[in-house]
Amino acid sequence: MSFEEIRVVAVVYTAVLLPLVIYWKYKSRLPKWIPSFYIISLIVCALGWELWFTYGWLDGDPVDIRRSDNLNIWLPKNINWLLNSMGDAGAILLGGAWLMWITHNKNLMIFKRWNWTAFMVLYIWCVSQNIFVEMFLYHDQLAEEKSLSWAPLSPFGSYFNPVLFEFNERTIMLQSQIPWIVLPWFFYRTLINLNNLTTEN
């Protein structure tokens, strides 16, 4: 395996496992809404785009065609969507909630009612991490000549997928960015609703 392949595998499994380890270690001190938020986020990410991008269900290439044999061994296609969805729900969304909390002086009120600066922290985190992933982690399997499937939360599919910008001969495409451009508001609102629900109970 190349160093780059080892890095991809290490980052994926760390993003999947580290949030779970942290949760179980500090479970008694963490908000009650975290498990529900994690599961809802995982389902939305899986059904919204990760399953579609993995299997290439509608006018797309499946992930095992878009990447190396070594990565297909360590990140099997049939669990690729689950690993990515767990990383999305854990490292990205729960990590984003932690960043919101830290940047607002650990004020729990940002989880009780909408706060625009907290939302912008989540939004910037979601979009910037996805740009980082596309440029430095999955750049080969998301390259311009490789087609991603249409997905419910990436509704333009490959039919309208302009290059947003290029850096160091790597491209950032609209199709893979759309979910994280449009969904942070939904995840933040869901977090607030779950928090208020668990607080009332």
C-alpha positions in Angstrom: 0.0 0.0 0.0 1.1 3.5 -0.7 1.4 6.1 2.0 -1.6 7.9 0.6 -3.7 4.8 0.8 -2.7 4.2 4.4 -3.6 7.8 5.2 -7.1 7.4 3.7 -7.7 4.2 5.6 -6.4 5.7 8.9 -8.5 8.9 8.6 -11.7 7.0 7.7 -11.5 4.5 10.6 -10.4 7.3 13.0 -13.4 9.4 12.0 -15.7 6.4 12.6 -14.2 5.0 15.8 -12.9 8.1 17.8 -16.3 9.7 18.3 -17.7 6.4 19.6 -14.8 5.9 22.0 -15.2 9.5 23.3 -18.9 9.0 23.7 -18.6 5.8 25.7 -15.8 7.2 27.9 -17.7 10.4 28.8 -21.2 9.1 28.4 -22.4 10.1 31.8 -21.3 13.8 31.3 -22.7 14.3 27.8 -26.1 15.6 26.7 -28.9 13.0 26.3 -29.6 14.1 22.8 -26.3 12.9 21.4 -27.3 9.3 20.5 -30.5 10.4 18.8 -28.8 13.1 16.9 -26.0 10.7 15.8 -28.5 8.1 14.6 -30.7 10.6 12.7 -27.6 12.2 11.1 -26.3 8.8 10.1 -29.6 7.8 8.4 -29.9 11.2 6.6 -26.4 11.0 5.3 -26.7 7.3 4.3 -30.1 7.7 2.5 -29.3 11.2 1.2 -26.1 10.5 -0.7 -23.6 8.0 0.8 -25.5 4.9 -0.4 -26.0 6.4 -3.9 -22.4 7.5 -4.2 -21.1 4.1 -3.1 -23.2 2.0 -5.4 -23.6 4.4 -8.3 -27.3 3.6 -8.5 -28.3 6.3 -11.0 -25.8 7.3 -13.8 -22.8 7.0 -11.6 -19.7 4.7 -11.1 -19.7 2.6 -8.0 -16.9 3.4 -5.5 -14.9 0.2 -6.2 -14.4 1.3 -9.8 -13.4 4.8 -8.8 -10.5 3.8 -6.4 -7.6 1.4 -6.0 -7.8 -2.3 -5.2 -6.0 -1.7 -1.9 -8.6 0.7 -0.8 -11.4 -1.7 -1.8 -9.8 -4.3 0.4 -9.5 -2.1 3.5 -12.7 -0.2 2.8 -15.1 -2.7 1.3 -17.8 -1.4 -1.0 -20.6 -3.0 1.0 -19.7 -1.1 4.2 -18.2 2.0 2.5 -21.5 3.9 2.8 -21.8 3.0 6.4 -18.3 4.0 7.3 -18.7 7.4 5.5 -22.1 7.9 7.1 -20.7 7.2 10.6 -17.9 9.6 9.9 -20.3 12.2 8.8 -22.5 11.8 11.9 -19.7 11.5 14.4 -16.5 13.4 13.4 -18.3 16.0 11.3 -21.6 16.7 13.0 -20.9 15.8 16.6 -17.5 17.4 16.1 -19.2 20.5 14.7 -21.5 20.6 17.7 -18.4 20.5 20.0 -16.8 23.4 18.0 -20.0 25.4 18.4 -19.9 24.8 22.1 -16.2 25.6 22.5 -16.4 28.8 20.4 -19.4 30.1 22.4 -17.8 29.8 25.8 -19.4 26.4 26.5 -22.8 28.1 26.6 -25.5 25.4 26.3 -28.1 27.9 25.3 -26.9 27.6 21.7 -28.4 24.1 21.7 -31.7 25.4 23.0 -32.5 28.1 20.5 -31.1 29.2 17.2 -27.9 31.2 17.3 -26.6 32.6 14.0 -23.0 32.7 15.0 -23.1 29.2 16.3 -24.8 28.1 13.1 -22.0 29.8 11.0 -19.4 27.8 13.0 -21.2 24.6 12.1 -21.7 25.7 8.5 -18.1 26.7 7.9 -16.9 23.5 9.6 -19.2 21.3 7.4 -18.2 23.0 4.1 -14.5 23.3 4.8 -14.1 19.7 5.9 -15.8 18.5 2.8 -13.5 20.6 0.6 -10.5 19.2 2.5 -11.8 15.6 2.0 -12.3 16.2 -1.7 -8.9 17.8 -2.2 -6.7 15.7 0.0 -8.4 12.5 1.0 -10.8 11.3 -1.8 -9.5 13.4 -4.6 -8.8 10.4 -6.8 -12.2 8.8 -6.5 -13.9 12.2 -6.9 -11.9 13.4 -9.8 -13.5 15.2 -12.7 -13.5 12.2 -15.1 -15.2 9.9 -12.5 -19.0 10.0 -12.3 -21.0 10.1 -9.1 -24.6 8.9 -9.0 -27.5 11.2 -8.7 -28.7 11.3 -5.0 -31.7 12.8 -3.3 -29.6 15.3 -1.4 -27.4 16.0 -4.4 -30.2 16.5 -6.9 -28.3 17.9 -9.9 -26.3 14.7 -10.2 -23.6 14.6 -12.8 -26.0 16.4 -15.3 -25.0 19.8 -13.8 -21.7 19.5 -12.0 -19.5 22.4 -12.7 -16.0 22.8 -11.3 -16.2 25.3 -8.4 -12.5 25.8 -8.3 -9.2 24.1 -8.7 -6.1 23.9 -6.5 -2.8 22.1 -7.1 -4.4 20.3 -10.1 -7.3 19.0 -8.0 -10.9 20.0 -8.6 -13.8 20.8 -6.3 -17.0 19.9 -8.0 -20.5 21.1 -7.1 -22.1 17.6 -6.9 -20.1 16.4 -3.9 -20.4 19.7 -2.1 -24.2 20.2 -2.3 -25.2 18.1 0.7 -22.9 20.1 3.1 -23.9 23.4 1.5 -27.6 22.9 2.1 -27.9 20.6 5.1 -26.2 22.3 8.1 -29.4 24.3 8.9 -31.4 21.0 9.0 -28.9 19.4 11.4 -28.7 22.4 13.7 -32.5 22.7 13.9 -32.7 18.9 14.6 -30.1 19.3 17.3 -32.1 22.1 19.0 -35.4 20.1 18.7 -33.8 17.0 20.2 -32.2 18.9 23.0 -35.4 20.7 24.0 -37.3 17.4 23.8 -34.9 15.5 26.1 -34.8 18.5 28.5 -38.6 18.5 28.8 -38.6 14.8 29.5 
